[in-house]
Amino acid sequence: MQIDADPRTIVSFMDKALSPELDILSVATDISPDDHLVFQVKTRGERAQGEVADHLLLRILHGKVYVFLIPINKENGNKVLMYKTALQPDNTVLPHALKAPQESSLPAGLNARRIVNGAEFILPIEWIDFGKEFGFDAYTVSAQVQGDTLEISRVHDQAGKGRGGSNMFSAVTLLNKLCTPQRLRSRAD
């Protein structure tokens, strides 16, 4: 039993039944030197081309459900799409269909970039409402974007799979953990 679970990281189990680029190994958060919240999603491998519908998805629960998508295939670019919807009573469920991408209302400074075996989603700290609860998870999915609708047809992997209950915590708790000096973090971990 963990009383004070570390909100900075989700460690996922390796699933050898999945291809390496669809198998999520971890999701880690950190603060960049220019005051951005960085979510680093690592997979077991990567690919340049293949199934166009495959995406890396970051879901944030923060008053609403925010979904950020980036294509898994390197040749499809780094364009990040954002969708949002109302928070449902069972906030552990990933919605299967989301309407109206909010590209016009993307937070200033929102970005995504590829890293070796994964991607980083970068959000400005100002975007966070510190009076609300915060939760996040990452998925690899097959999804079709048609007009203003995102339809998720299949979830390949989930970082938090097998974790009991939702991983919601105070946004201030996350910020406090992220701002702890590196030398103190290594002692606490």
Salt bridges, closest charged atoms under 4 A:
ASP4 OD2 - LYS177 NZ 3.87
ASP6 OD2 - ARG8 NH2 2.60
ASP15 OD2 - LYS161 NZ 3.90
GLU21 OE2 - ARG47 NH1 2.86
ASP23 OD2 - ARG44 NE 2.76
ASP30 OD1 - ARG185 NH2 3.35
ASP34 OD1 - HIS36 ND1 3.35
GLU46 OE2 - LYS74 NZ 2.75
ASP54 OD2 - ARG47 NH2 2.53
ASP54 OD1 - HIS156 NE2 3.23
GLU103 OE1 - LYS79 NZ 3.48
GLU120 OE1 - ARG113 NH2 2.57
ASP129 OD2 - LYS132 NZ 3.92
ASP137 OD2 - ARG163 NH2 3.59
ASP157 OD1 - LYS161 NZ 2.98
ASP189 OD1 - ARG8 NH2 2.89
